[in-house]
Amino acid sequence: MTVSSTAFTGKVAFVTGAGSGIGRTTAVAFARAGARVALADLSADGLRETARLVEEAGGPVLALTRDVTSEDEVGSALDDTIQAFGRLDVACNNAGVEQPVTSAADITKDEWDRAVGVSLTGMFLCMKHQIP
Ligand SMILES: NC(=O)c1ccc[n+]([C@@H]2O[C@H](COP(=O)([O-])OP(=O)(O)OC[C@H]3O[C@@H](n4cnc5c(N)ncnc54)[C@H](O)[C@@H]3O)[C@@H](O)[C@H]2O)c1
């Protein structure tokens, strides 16, 4: 599907896990479609490269080194986004961690907590602070 280069003009998009992979590609796609883009990720290096690509695609960008499992960090990321861009229109809550495919009996409690913490609680915390 082709998205028009003006489909998101005037809109603000917020993308987590924006430091690599799907999040990076999504952030650049929003910028190409005219959006201003807030990026959040644990990786400052990853964010730096994504921010460069978003700017190259024409989008004003805000890079936020944040952990989506921390409610304080998620809340401040959304506050900073509103402060910088004045609004929020769309979110891609994509941050996640890959778990090796293995039997449930072989997954440690720490691995389970990490996967649920990032992929599930992280998404909940983002929505909790984005919806208002
Ligand atoms: N790639 C696939 O084929 C595939 C398939 C199904 C689902 N997914 C899901 O899509 C999402 C993105 O996948 P990807 O392949 O781009 O993965 P990726 O590992 O390239 O990117 C994930 C990003 O999330 C960031 N991240 C991890 N924990 C974080 C945290 N606590 N706070 C903030 N950022 C954090 C990482 O630093 C990384 O930049 C993941 O949730 C993944 O589980 C991917």
The ligand as an SDF file (V2000), in Angstrom:
LIG
                    3D

 44 48  0  0  0  0  0  0  0  0999 V2000
   10.5250   -8.9940   13.3830 N   0  0  0  0  0  0  0  0  0  0  0  0
    9.5300   -9.8590   13.3740 C   0  0  0  0  0  0  0  0  0  0  0  0
    9.4350  -10.7550   12.5240 O   0  0  0  0  0  0  0  0  0  0  0  0
    8.4130   -9.7490   14.3930 C   0  0  0  0  0  0  0  0  0  0  0  0
    7.3520  -10.6210   14.3040 C   0  0  0  0  0  0  0  0  0  0  0  0
    6.3190  -10.5050   15.2290 C   0  0  0  0  0  0  0  0  0  0  0  0
    6.3770   -9.5340   16.2040 C   0  0  0  0  0  0  0  0  0  0  0  0
    7.4430   -8.7150   16.2690 N   0  0  0  0  0  0  0  0  0  0  0  0
    7.4380   -7.6830   17.3160 C   0  0  0  0  0  0  0  0  0  0  0  0
    7.5620   -6.3970   16.7130 O   0  0  0  0  0  0  0  0  0  0  0  0
    8.3160   -5.5550   17.5770 C   0  0  0  0  0  0  0  0  0  0  0  0
    9.5480   -5.0070   16.8690 C   0  0  0  0  0  0  0  0  0  0  0  0
   10.3000   -6.0740   16.3270 O   0  0  0  0  0  0  0  0  0  0  0  0
   11.7120   -5.8270   15.6550 P   0  0  0  0  0  0  0  0  0  0  0  0
   12.0120   -7.0080   14.8400 O   0  0  0  0  0  0  0  0  0  0  0  0
   11.7590   -4.4690   15.0310 O   0  0  0  0  0  0  0  0  0  0  0  0
   12.6440   -5.8770   16.9690 O   0  0  0  0  0  0  0  0  0  0  0  0
   14.0180   -5.1280   17.3220 P   0  0  0  0  0  0  0  0  0  0  0  0
   14.6580   -5.9460   18.3780 O   0  0  0  0  0  0  0  0  0  0  0  0
   14.7800   -4.7770   16.0910 O   0  0  0  0  0  0  0  0  0  0  0  0
   13.5030   -3.7380   17.9470 O   0  0  0  0  0  0  0  0  0  0  0  0
   12.9520   -3.6560   19.2190 C   0  0  0  0  0  0  0  0  0  0  0  0
   13.3580   -2.3250   19.8080 C   0  0  0  0  0  0  0  0  0  0  0  0
   12.7340   -2.2070   21.0910 O   0  0  0  0  0  0  0  0  0  0  0  0
   13.6790   -1.6110   21.9640 C   0  0  0  0  0  0  0  0  0  0  0  0
   13.3460   -1.9350   23.3470 N   0  0  0  0  0  0  0  0  0  0  0  0
   13.4920   -3.1270   23.9900 C   0  0  0  0  0  0  0  0  0  0  0  0
   13.1290   -3.0340   25.2590 N   0  0  0  0  0  0  0  0  0  0  0  0
   12.7590   -1.7340   25.4500 C   0  0  0  0  0  0  0  0  0  0  0  0
   12.2870   -1.0140   26.5800 C   0  0  0  0  0  0  0  0  0  0  0  0
   12.1380   -1.6050   27.7910 N   0  0  0  0  0  0  0  0  0  0  0  0
   11.9840    0.3020   26.4310 N   0  0  0  0  0  0  0  0  0  0  0  0
   12.1570    0.9270   25.2180 C   0  0  0  0  0  0  0  0  0  0  0  0
   12.5960    0.2760   24.1250 N   0  0  0  0  0  0  0  0  0  0  0  0
   12.8890   -1.0330   24.2350 C   0  0  0  0  0  0  0  0  0  0  0  0
   15.0150   -2.1840   21.5440 C   0  0  0  0  0  0  0  0  0  0  0  0
   16.0980   -1.3680   22.0210 O   0  0  0  0  0  0  0  0  0  0  0  0
   14.8800   -2.1940   20.0440 C   0  0  0  0  0  0  0  0  0  0  0  0
   15.3540   -0.9990   19.4440 O   0  0  0  0  0  0  0  0  0  0  0  0
    8.7080   -6.3900   18.8000 C   0  0  0  0  0  0  0  0  0  0  0  0
    7.7040   -6.1620   19.7950 O   0  0  0  0  0  0  0  0  0  0  0  0
    8.6190   -7.8100   18.2690 C   0  0  0  0  0  0  0  0  0  0  0  0
    8.3790   -8.7290   19.3000 O   0  0  0  0  0  0  0  0  0  0  0  0
    8.4600   -8.7830   15.3900 C   0  0  0  0  0  0  0  0  0  0  0  0
  1  2  1  0
  2  3  2  0
  2  4  1  0
  4  5  1  0
  4 44  2  0
  5  6  2  0
  6  7  1  0
  7  8  2  0
  8  9  1  0
  8 44  1  0
  9 10  1  0
  9 42  1  0
 10 11  1  0
 11 12  1  0
 11 40  1  0
 12 13  1  0
 13 14  1  0
 14 15  2  0
 14 16  1  0
 14 17  1  0
 17 18  1  0
 18 19  2  0
 18 20  1  0
 18 21  1  0
 21 22  1  0
 22 23  1  0
 23 24  1  0
 23 38  1  0
 24 25  1  0
 25 26  1  0
 25 36  1  0
 26 27  1  0
 26 35  1  0
 27 28  2  0
 28 29  1  0
 29 30  1  0
 29 35  2  0
 30 31  1  0
 30 32  2  0
 32 33  1  0
 33 34  2  0
 34 35  1  0
 36 37  1  0
 36 38  1  0
 38 39  1  0
 40 41  1  0
 40 42  1  0
 42 43  1  0
M  CHG  2   8   1  16  -1
M  END
$$$$
